[in-house]
């Protein structure tokens, strides 16, 4: 991995940014197919998750999200009530 000032660092940063954006879109699609996720956004070092509004997260959706992410039940329920920001 090149460091700032090294030859190729700018290209590395550009590729890193594209790879990260692609990973966020793939995660958005995966979570959207398994749960109520409407939109994911990467802002600096925060991942912002916006769900479709629905009154309650089903037990199956909760179980699927726990398997697909590193979040616990309480964090997922908190996220589901509104926008959840991951730092």
NUNU-139941 format. One line per field, with one value per atom (N, C-alpha, C, O): residue number from 1; residue in three letters; atom name; x, y negated, z. Coordinates in steps of 0.001 Angstrom, whole numbers, plus 500000, padded with zeros to 6 digits. Layout:
BEGIN
n <- NUM|...
res <- ALA|...
atom <- CA|...
px <- X|...
py <- Y|...
pz <- Z|...
This chain:
BEGIN
n <- 1|1|1|1|2|2|2|2|3|3|3|3|4|4|4|4|5|5|5|5|6|6|6|6|7|7|7|7|8|8|8|8|9|9|9|9|10|10|10|10|11|11|11|11|12|12|12|12|13|13|13|13|14|14|14|14|15|15|15|15|16|16|16|16|17|17|17|17|18|18|18|18|19|19|19|19|20|20|20|20|21|21|21|21|22|22|22|22|23|23|23|23|24|24|24|24|25|25|25|25|26|26|26|26|27|27|27|27|28|28|28|28|29|29|29|29|30|30|30|30|31|31|31|31|32|32|32|32|33|33|33|33|34|34|34|34|35|35|35|35|36|36|36|36|37|37|37|37|38|38|38|38|39|39|39|39|40|40|40|40|41|41|41|41|42|42|42|42|43|43|43|43|44|44|44|44|45|45|45|45|46|46|46|46|47|47|47|47|48|48|48|48|49|49|49|49|50|50|50|50|51|51|51|51|52|52|52|52|53|53|53|53|54|54|54|54|55|55|55|55|56|56|56|56|57|57|57|57|58|58|58|58|59|59|59|59|60|60|60|60|61|61|61|61|62|62|62|62|63|63|63|63|64|64|64|64|65|65|65|65|66|66|66|66|67|67|67|67|68|68|68|68|69|69|69|69|70|70|70|70|71|71|71|71|72|72|72|72|73|73|73|73|74|74|74|74|75|75|75|75|76|76|76|76|77|77|77|77|78|78|78|78|79|79|79|79|80|80|80|80|81|81|81|81|82|82|82|82|83|83|83|83|84|84|84|84|85|85|85|85|86|86|86|86|87|87|87|87
res <- UNK|UNK|UNK|UNK|UNK|UNK|UNK|UNK|UNK|UNK|UNK|UNK|UNK|UNK|UNK|UNK|UNK|UNK|UNK|UNK|UNK|UNK|UNK|UNK|UNK|UNK|UNK|UNK|UNK|UNK|UNK|UNK|UNK|UNK|UNK|UNK|UNK|UNK|UNK|UNK|UNK|UNK|UNK|UNK|UNK|UNK|UNK|UNK|UNK|UNK|UNK|UNK|UNK|UNK|UNK|UNK|UNK|UNK|UNK|UNK|UNK|UNK|UNK|UNK|UNK|UNK|UNK|UNK|UNK|UNK|UNK|UNK|UNK|UNK|UNK|UNK|UNK|UNK|UNK|UNK|UNK|UNK|UNK|UNK|UNK|UNK|UNK|UNK|UNK|UNK|UNK|UNK|UNK|UNK|UNK|UNK|UNK|UNK|UNK|UNK|UNK|UNK|UNK|UNK|UNK|UNK|UNK|UNK|UNK|UNK|UNK|UNK|UNK|UNK|UNK|UNK|UNK|UNK|UNK|UNK|UNK|UNK|UNK|UNK|UNK|UNK|UNK|UNK|UNK|UNK|UNK|UNK|UNK|UNK|UNK|UNK|UNK|UNK|UNK|UNK|UNK|UNK|UNK|UNK|UNK|UNK|UNK|UNK|UNK|UNK|UNK|UNK|UNK|UNK|UNK|UNK|UNK|UNK|UNK|UNK|UNK|UNK|UNK|UNK|UNK|UNK|UNK|UNK|UNK|UNK|UNK|UNK|UNK|UNK|UNK|UNK|UNK|UNK|UNK|UNK|UNK|UNK|UNK|UNK|UNK|UNK|UNK|UNK|UNK|UNK|UNK|UNK|UNK|UNK|UNK|UNK|UNK|UNK|UNK|UNK|UNK|UNK|UNK|UNK|UNK|UNK|UNK|UNK|UNK|UNK|UNK|UNK|UNK|UNK|UNK|UNK|UNK|UNK|UNK|UNK|UNK|UNK|UNK|UNK|UNK|UNK|UNK|UNK|UNK|UNK|UNK|UNK|UNK|UNK|UNK|UNK|UNK|UNK|UNK|UNK|UNK|UNK|UNK|UNK|UNK|UNK|UNK|UNK|UNK|UNK|UNK|UNK|UNK|UNK|UNK|UNK|UNK|UNK|UNK|UNK|UNK|UNK|UNK|UNK|UNK|UNK|UNK|UNK|UNK|UNK|UNK|UNK|UNK|UNK|UNK|UNK|UNK|UNK|UNK|UNK|UNK|UNK|UNK|UNK|UNK|UNK|UNK|UNK|UNK|UNK|UNK|UNK|UNK|UNK|UNK|UNK|UNK|UNK|UNK|UNK|UNK|UNK|UNK|UNK|UNK|UNK|UNK|UNK|UNK|UNK|UNK|UNK|UNK|UNK|UNK|UNK|UNK|UNK|UNK|UNK|UNK|UNK|UNK|UNK|UNK|UNK|UNK|UNK|UNK|UNK|UNK|UNK|UNK|UNK|UNK|UNK|UNK|UNK|UNK|UNK|UNK|UNK|UNK|UNK|UNK|UNK|UNK|UNK
atom <- N|CA|C|O|N|CA|C|O|N|CA|C|O|N|CA|C|O|N|CA|C|O|N|CA|C|O|N|CA|C|O|N|CA|C|O|N|CA|C|O|N|CA|C|O|N|CA|C|O|N|CA|C|O|N|CA|C|O|N|CA|C|O|N|CA|C|O|N|CA|C|O|N|CA|C|O|N|CA|C|O|N|CA|C|O|N|CA|C|O|N|CA|C|O|N|CA|C|O|N|CA|C|O|N|CA|C|O|N|CA|C|O|N|CA|C|O|N|CA|C|O|N|CA|C|O|N|CA|C|O|N|CA|C|O|N|CA|C|O|N|CA|C|O|N|CA|C|O|N|CA|C|O|N|CA|C|O|N|CA|C|O|N|CA|C|O|N|CA|C|O|N|CA|C|O|N|CA|C|O|N|CA|C|O|N|CA|C|O|N|CA|C|O|N|CA|C|O|N|CA|C|O|N|CA|C|O|N|CA|C|O|N|CA|C|O|N|CA|C|O|N|CA|C|O|N|CA|C|O|N|CA|C|O|N|CA|C|O|N|CA|C|O|N|CA|C|O|N|CA|C|O|N|CA|C|O|N|CA|C|O|N|CA|C|O|N|CA|C|O|N|CA|C|O|N|CA|C|O|N|CA|C|O|N|CA|C|O|N|CA|C|O|N|CA|C|O|N|CA|C|O|N|CA|C|O|N|CA|C|O|N|CA|C|O|N|CA|C|O|N|CA|C|O|N|CA|C|O|N|CA|C|O|N|CA|C|O|N|CA|C|O|N|CA|C|O|N|CA|C|O|N|CA|C|O|N|CA|C|O|N|CA|C|O|N|CA|C|O|N|CA|C|O|N|CA|C|O|N|CA|C|O|N|CA|C|O|N|CA|C|O
px <- 500848|500000|500898|501712|500749|501573|501144|499982|502075|501818|501692|502145|501072|500986|502369|503345|502423|503699|504394|505239|504070|504668|504090|502974|504881|504382|503198|503271|502143|500979|499968|498929|500258|499322|497981|496934|498002|496745|495888|494670|496526|495795|495236|494100|496037|495585|494350|493375|494383|493248|491999|490900|492157|491017|490410|489190|491257|490770|490126|489120|490698|490148|488744|487836|488573|487272|486220|485087|486593|485677|485318|484153|486308|486066|485144|484263|485333|484485|483057|482108|482896|481553|480848|479648|481584|481024|480594|479524|481405|481061|479818|478981|479687|478504|477262|476225|477339|476188|475815|474632|476814|476541|475888|474959|476367|475766|474336|473445|474118|472777|471831|470709|472279|471449|471183|470056|472204|472046|471097|470182|471304|470414|469010|468027|468908|467603|466823|465595|467519|466838|466428|465533|467074|466791|466018|465471|465972|465362|464716|464409|464523|463793|464715|464313|465934|466881|466501|466279|466430|466104|467369|467490|468308|469482|470628|470430|471835|473067|473889|473902|474568|475412|476676|476619|477806|479081|479496|479703|479617|479965|481163|481047|482308|483575|483776|483950|483757|483937|482650|482683|481515|480227|479428|479409|478770|477852|476451|476076|475680|474330|473345|473365|472490|471518|470131|469749|469377|468003|467056|467103|466205|465240|463977|463677|463230|461865|461092|461391|460122|459368|458349|457631|458301|457371|457288|458232|456199|456006|456938|457370|457256|458047|458920|458520|460103|461024|460614|460474|460421|460006|461161|462324|460837|461864|462787|463990|462217|463039|463991|465164|463497|464350|465454|466607|465094|466074|467151|468340|466735|467693|468599|469805|468023|468815|469835|470986|469409|470326|471439|472583|471126|472162|473195|474384|472746|473673|474522|475698|473921|474600|475487|476328|475314|476084|476690|476481|477435|478015|477199|477659|475988|475176|474348|473932|474118|473266|471803|471486|470929|469483|469093|468313|469633|469288|469712|468953|470920|471405|470537|470212|470167|469331|467946|467396|467372|466054|466131|465215|467213|467432|467544|466944|468313|468481|467140|466850|466326|465081|464094|463269|464181|463259|463531|462663|464689|465028|466380|466826|467019|468329|469338|469312|470218|471253|472596|472826|473471|474781|475829|475881|476668|477747|479049|479381|479783|481045|482192|483351
py <- 501170|500000|498762|498580|497911|496698|495692|495645|494920|493878|492527|492376|491539|490202|489726|489808|489232|488760|489809|489460|491097|492157|492119|491652|492621|492764|493730|494779|493397|494272|494079|494739|493178|492995|492453|492910|491484|490900|491956|491998|492797|493862|494863|495320|495188|496093|495517|496236|494237|493602|493626|493879|493367|493379|494786|494940|495802|497181|497596|498305|497159|497454|496867|497523|495645|494973|495712|495890|496138|496872|498224|498622|498917|500223|500090|500926|499062|498840|498508|499017|497672|497324|498562|498739|499413|500648|501580|502184|501698|502546|502037|502835|500729|500153|500450|500803|500317|500623|502102|502440|502984|504418|504736|505541|504109|504302|503780|504408|502639|502062|503040|503261|503619|504580|505826|506320|506329|507539|507293|508084|506215|505912|505582|505935|504910|504589|505827|505844|506863|508100|508928|509767|508697|509492|508735|509341|507436|506638|505393|505333|504429|503226|502045|500897|502295|501218|500506|501136|499205|498374|497801|497754|497368|496667|496742|496606|496961|496870|495736|495527|495014|493913|493897|493980|493790|493696|492237|491646|491660|490255|490172|490414|489830|489854|491249|492203|491386|492709|493223|494078|492697|493126|493826|493390|494913|495596|495253|495587|494595|494170|495132|495327|495729|496712|496111|495671|496093|495572|496701|497207|497090|498156|497593|496408|498457|498108|498033|498775|497171|497082|498208|498475|498842|499919|499938|499531|500393|500275|501166|500767|502371|503275|504182|504589|504488|505396|506822|507147|507676|509050|509832|509454|510907|511736|512344|512481|512709|513262|512206|512496|510976|509884|509601|509386|509601|509363|510449|510147|511708|512816|512721|512945|512388|512248|511126|511274|510001|508872|509203|508801|509921|510303|511214|511126|512090|512978|512209|512520|511194|510461|509334|508832|508930|507806|508192|509304|507281|507522|506848|506751|506380|505662|506617|507679|506221|507041|506613|505652|507349|507125|505687|505057|505179|503836|502777|501852|502915|501961|501995|500951|503194|503316|502735|502094|502945|502377|500855|500164|500340|498895|498325|497298|498999|498593|498576|497663|499593|499740|498612|498259|498056|496988|495699|494829|495572|494358|494532|495654|493441|493496|493983|493567|494855|495418|495058|495277|494518|494128|495019|495157|495625|496498|495728|495268|495586|494845|495821|495410
pz <- 500000|500000|500000|500906|498981|498938|500006|500408|500437|501433|500725|499590|501398|500787|500342|501088|499122|498570|497730|496905|497909|497104|495691|495463|494762|493388|493412|494051|492743|492679|493789|493801|494729|495849|495381|495839|494472|493981|493280|493459|492492|491812|492838|492714|493834|494905|495605|495825|495954|496639|495762|496256|494471|493554|493462|493501|493341|493279|494601|494611|495690|497018|497148|497659|496688|496766|495936|496383|494736|493864|494495|494495|495024|495645|496848|497048|497640|498807|498393|498989|497393|496903|496346|496555|495645|495107|496239|496169|497264|498408|499128|499552|499270|499914|499086|499648|497757|496893|496989|497027|497028|497145|498485|498550|499548|500866|500875|501447|500246|500159|499448|499905|498338|497606|498440|498480|499097|499916|501079|501312|501803|502924|502433|503084|501294|500732|500339|500435|499900|499512|500726|500630|501868|503067|504135|505056|504017|505080|504492|503301|505328|504975|504684|504876|504229|503961|502675|501641|502752|501596|500959|499735|501797|501273|502268|503476|501745|502524|501939|500726|502797|502332|503166|504393|502511|503201|503195|502135|504380|504521|505449|506651|504891|505626|506196|505438|507505|508127|508757|509641|508298|508827|507742|506591|508116|507230|507706|508830|506864|507222|506572|505357|507383|506920|507066|508151|505971|506002|505619|504498|506547|506235|505610|505753|504907|504532|505830|506766|505911|507147|507214|506251|508332|508632|510144|510821|510672|512105|512929|514011|512429|513251|512383|511292|512879|512219|512580|513759|511569|511854|512476|512335|513155|513783|512719|512943|511559|510484|509935|509698|509728|509255|510267|509895|511541|512599|512590|512686|512475|512440|511213|511316|510046|508821|508945|508533|509517|509690|510671|510461|511729|512691|512036|512342|511132|510425|509424|509235|508772|507703|508207|507461|509458|509992|511336|511819|511932|513251|514355|515493|514025|515003|515849|515386|517097|517958|517809|517108|518485|518356|518714|518001|519808|520263|519238|518948|518696|517693|516437|515871|516007|514812|515034|514138|516208|516503|516571|516127|517122|517200|515784|515468|514947|513564|512844|512070|513106|512381|512686|511843|513879|514266|513491|513419|512928|512187|511544|511303|511273|510653|511675|512833|511247|512111|511519|510330|512312|511817|512456|513678|511617|512075|511925|510832|513014|512962|512940|512897
